[in-house]
Amino acid sequence: MTSTPLISFIIVNYRAADKVERAVRSIGEYCTSSHEIIVVDNSDATPHRLDLANRLRPLPAQLIDPGRNGGFGAGCNVGAQHASGNYLFFLNPDAALVEDCATAMAATLAKDSTLGAMGCKVINENSKVENSFGEFITIKRPLQWAKHVLHGCVRRLTGTQSAPPPTKPIPQQGLFETQYVTGAALMMPSTVFSKLNGFDESFFMYAEETDLQYRMTKQLALRTMVDLGVKVFHENGGTFTIKNHRRCLLERGCYIFIKKHHSFLYTKSYKLLALAAASIEVLASPVFSDYSAKENAKLFTEILKF
């Protein structure tokens, strides 16, 4: 009789077979707890599917074909349906374990019944710590966006090296309570995930994990914690070939979150502020922006369609 694994790793792939292989191998190398690995392949072309199947054939991973690309959340839901572990660990395809963070995270969840979700420190390819957790999306988001661009323009035009506007200090080690952690490395008890009916599949990509933990907080009165004493690697934007496309998906996800959880007036105000912030970045393109004026204009157009 096969015993129930402690942890079910769920990875949703889209045309990133080499990165998924790296992730699967890292789990085998570092995770000491009983576990299973489930890979859901959202790829829409035969060569990509065959590449992933060939890479995973010698590895202990279950490959699932969902039949459609419904996005990240939908893929995670399919993976969860096939999972039997006590804890679900959603790991991005461009992420990888670098130590046994999963066992530590599961132990923290097991010790505290008021916790419903766990994250950990996330480091990128430059060994820098990523912003992998934060507060729920509010109308402050487009205001902070505009403030960031304007501050950058002032620094660039005046030639000053002044620091950006201060943010709330974040501890470097230990457990840290937050409102949500990103889906790059998110662990949740399978019972909690089931009570929430999984991810909302109206989110194609981005903000679905924020929505999940928002519902967890409101409906189940559970908390989210980050263990900054353990970490995973995440290749920032590693599965995207077009950075601006990623940004457009992110803004759409944030808008869907606002529309779902706030009033009509609040939602309209959020959209207007997002359009204002996008307009400022269009105008600032020659001075301060990581994107061209054309790319910024495309983002403005996408927000206009919301």
Beta strands, then each sheet from edge to edge (+ up, - down):
strand 1: 7-13
strand 2: 35-41
strand 3: 62-64
strand 4: 87-91
strand 5: 95-97
strand 6: 115-123
strand 7: 133-134
strand 8: 175-178
strand 9: 180-181
strand 10: 185-189
strand 11: 223-234
sheet 1: 3+ 2+ 1+ 4+ 10-
sheet 2: 5+ 11- 6-
sheet 3: 5+ 11- 8+
sheet 4: 7+ 9-
end
